[in-house]
Amino acid sequence: IVFHCVDHWRGSIDIEHQSDPELHRVYDIFQENMAQIKGIELHTHRMSTVAASHLFGDGRVDFVWIDASHGYDDVVADIRAWWPKVKVGGVIGGDDLPMEGVKRAVGDIFPHHEVGSERGWKWWRVGGRAEAMDDDEADFIGPFTRGAVPSILLDSAIEEAVPPRANAMLEHALGEPERDPA
């Protein structure tokens, strides 16, 4: 499995997160945690999620997990940047669905998304793209660039990257979800 992780590793803008005494070590902690996962080829990209999307070709990524900023405009930008990268039959999803910006952005772009939960926290996914984007969908999602070819991509915040959590996210994202009642 080729596994790409994208994060700036500076933490969120939340005051509680910025006051974490371990924040200066967050990238090192991430590397230590990921070293425990065997059987993956790990690539880290210390940059914004939208900027990193330009490194990957359209229709070339099997799996994208969005867990970055919770602001509406940021989530929309992430989805618009990464959805074209998902190959036919691939999956895009993310964490933090209860956050207002995430919930609204996902609902606006993918009104029929699927929902699951882990330890009481909801995630979302859209999977099984049946065909390449048509012109109307491409116009809605926006313009994109072409790039390199990965097999798997996971965009994960550092607190989500401890090995059991990373494995659980993959299992849940690829498993059978609950349907969103909304």
C-alpha positions as CSV (number, residue, x, y, z in Angstrom):
1,I,0.0,0.0,0.0
2,V,1.3,3.4,-0.9
3,F,0.1,5.8,1.8
4,H,0.4,9.6,1.4
5,C,-0.3,11.8,4.4
6,V,-0.8,15.5,4.0
7,D,-0.7,18.0,6.9
8,H,1.2,21.1,7.8
9,W,1.8,19.6,11.3
10,R,1.3,23.0,13.0
11,G,-2.0,22.0,14.7
12,S,-5.3,23.7,14.4
13,I,-6.0,27.3,15.2
14,D,-8.1,26.2,18.3
15,I,-6.6,27.8,21.5
16,E,-6.6,24.5,23.3
17,H,-4.6,22.9,20.5
18,Q,-2.1,25.7,20.2
19,S,-1.5,25.6,24.0
20,D,-0.6,21.8,23.8
21,P,2.9,21.4,25.2
22,E,3.6,18.6,22.7
23,L,2.6,20.7,19.6
24,H,6.2,21.4,18.7
25,R,6.8,17.6,18.5
26,V,3.6,16.8,16.6
27,Y,5.4,15.8,13.4
28,D,8.0,13.6,15.3
29,I,5.1,11.9,17.2
30,F,3.3,11.3,13.9
31,Q,6.5,9.7,12.4
32,E,6.9,7.5,15.5
33,N,3.3,6.3,15.3
34,M,3.4,5.6,11.6
35,A,6.7,3.7,12.0
36,Q,4.7,1.1,13.9
37,I,2.5,0.3,10.9
38,K,4.0,-2.4,8.7
39,G,3.4,-3.0,5.1
40,I,3.0,0.5,3.8
41,E,5.1,2.8,1.8
42,L,4.7,6.1,3.6
43,H,5.0,9.5,1.9
44,T,4.5,12.7,3.9
45,H,3.7,16.1,2.4
46,R,4.2,19.0,4.8
47,M,1.9,21.4,3.0
48,S,-1.7,22.5,2.7
49,T,-4.1,19.9,1.5
50,V,-5.2,21.9,-1.5
51,A,-1.6,22.6,-2.6
52,A,-0.8,18.8,-2.2
53,S,-3.7,17.9,-4.5
54,H,-1.7,19.4,-7.4
55,L,0.8,16.6,-6.9
56,F,-1.7,13.9,-8.0
57,G,-3.3,13.2,-11.3
58,D,-7.1,13.3,-11.8
59,G,-8.7,9.9,-11.5
60,R,-5.6,8.2,-10.0
61,V,-6.3,8.0,-6.3
62,D,-8.1,5.0,-4.7
63,F,-9.0,6.6,-1.3
64,V,-9.0,10.2,0.1
65,W,-9.7,10.9,3.8
66,I,-10.2,14.6,4.6
67,D,-9.5,15.7,8.2
68,A,-8.1,19.1,8.0
69,S,-9.7,22.5,8.7
70,H,-13.4,22.4,9.8
71,G,-14.3,25.8,8.2
72,Y,-16.9,25.6,5.5
73,D,-14.8,27.3,2.8
74,D,-11.8,25.1,3.6
75,V,-13.8,21.9,3.5
76,V,-15.4,22.9,0.2
77,A,-11.9,23.7,-1.2
78,D,-10.5,20.3,0.0
79,I,-13.4,18.4,-1.6
80,R,-13.2,20.4,-4.8
81,A,-9.4,19.8,-5.0
82,W,-9.5,16.1,-4.2
83,W,-12.8,14.7,-5.7
84,P,-11.4,14.8,-9.2
85,K,-8.4,12.8,-8.0
86,V,-10.5,9.9,-7.0
87,K,-10.5,7.1,-9.5
88,V,-13.6,5.3,-10.8
89,G,-14.7,3.0,-7.9
90,G,-12.7,5.0,-5.4
91,V,-13.8,6.5,-2.1
92,I,-13.6,10.0,-0.6
93,G,-14.6,10.7,3.0
94,G,-13.7,12.5,6.1
95,D,-13.9,13.0,9.8
96,D,-15.6,15.5,12.1
97,L,-19.1,15.4,10.4
98,P,-20.7,17.0,13.5
99,M,-18.6,20.2,13.0
100,E,-20.9,22.8,11.4
101,G,-18.6,23.8,8.6
102,V,-17.9,20.1,7.7
103,K,-21.5,19.1,7.9
104,R,-22.7,21.9,5.7
105,A,-19.9,21.6,3.1
106,V,-20.3,17.8,2.7
107,G,-24.1,18.2,2.6
108,D,-23.9,20.9,-0.1
109,I,-21.6,19.0,-2.4
110,F,-22.6,15.4,-1.6
111,P,-26.2,15.5,-0.4
112,H,-26.5,11.7,-0.4
113,H,-23.3,10.9,1.5
114,E,-23.0,7.9,3.8
115,V,-22.3,8.3,7.5
116,G,-20.7,6.1,10.0
117,S,-19.4,6.5,13.5
118,E,-16.5,5.4,15.7
119,R,-16.5,6.0,19.4
120,G,-19.5,8.3,18.9
121,W,-17.8,10.6,16.4
122,K,-19.3,10.7,12.9
123,W,-17.5,10.4,9.6
124,W,-18.8,10.7,6.1
125,R,-17.9,9.0,2.8
126,V,-18.9,8.9,-0.9
127,G,-17.7,5.9,-2.7
128,G,-17.9,3.7,-5.8
129,R,-17.7,6.5,-8.4
130,A,-19.3,4.7,-11.3
131,E,-17.7,6.8,-14.1
132,A,-15.4,9.6,-14.8
133,M,-16.7,13.2,-14.2
134,D,-18.8,14.6,-16.9
135,D,-18.4,18.3,-18.0
136,D,-21.2,19.5,-15.7
137,E,-19.6,17.9,-12.6
138,A,-16.2,19.2,-13.6
139,D,-17.6,22.7,-13.9
140,F,-19.2,22.3,-10.4
141,I,-16.1,21.0,-8.7
142,G,-13.8,23.4,-10.5
143,P,-10.5,23.5,-12.5
144,F,-7.6,21.2,-11.5
145,T,-4.1,20.4,-12.5
146,R,-2.5,17.0,-13.3
147,G,0.4,15.4,-11.4
148,A,2.0,12.1,-10.2
149,V,0.3,8.8,-9.6
150,P,-0.3,7.4,-6.1
151,S,-2.2,4.3,-5.1
152,I,-3.7,5.5,-1.8
153,L,-4.0,8.9,-0.2
154,L,-4.9,9.7,3.4
155,D,-5.2,13.3,4.5
156,S,-5.1,12.9,8.3
157,A,-4.6,15.3,11.2
158,I,-1.8,14.1,13.6
159,E,-4.1,13.2,16.5
160,E,-5.9,10.8,14.1
161,A,-2.7,9.1,13.0
162,V,-1.9,6.8,15.9
163,P,-1.7,3.2,14.4
164,P,-4.9,1.8,15.8
165,R,-6.9,4.9,14.8
166,A,-5.4,4.9,11.3
167,N,-6.3,1.2,10.8
168,A,-9.8,1.8,12.2
169,M,-10.3,4.8,9.8
170,L,-9.4,2.6,6.8
171,E,-11.6,-0.3,8.0
172,H,-14.6,2.0,8.6
173,A,-14.1,4.0,5.4
174,L,-14.0,0.9,3.3
175,G,-16.6,-1.0,5.4
176,E,-20.4,-0.9,5.4
177,P,-21.5,2.6,6.6
178,E,-24.8,3.7,8.2
179,R,-27.1,5.8,6.0
180,D,-27.4,9.5,6.9
181,P,-30.9,10.0,8.2
182,A,-30.9,13.6,7.2
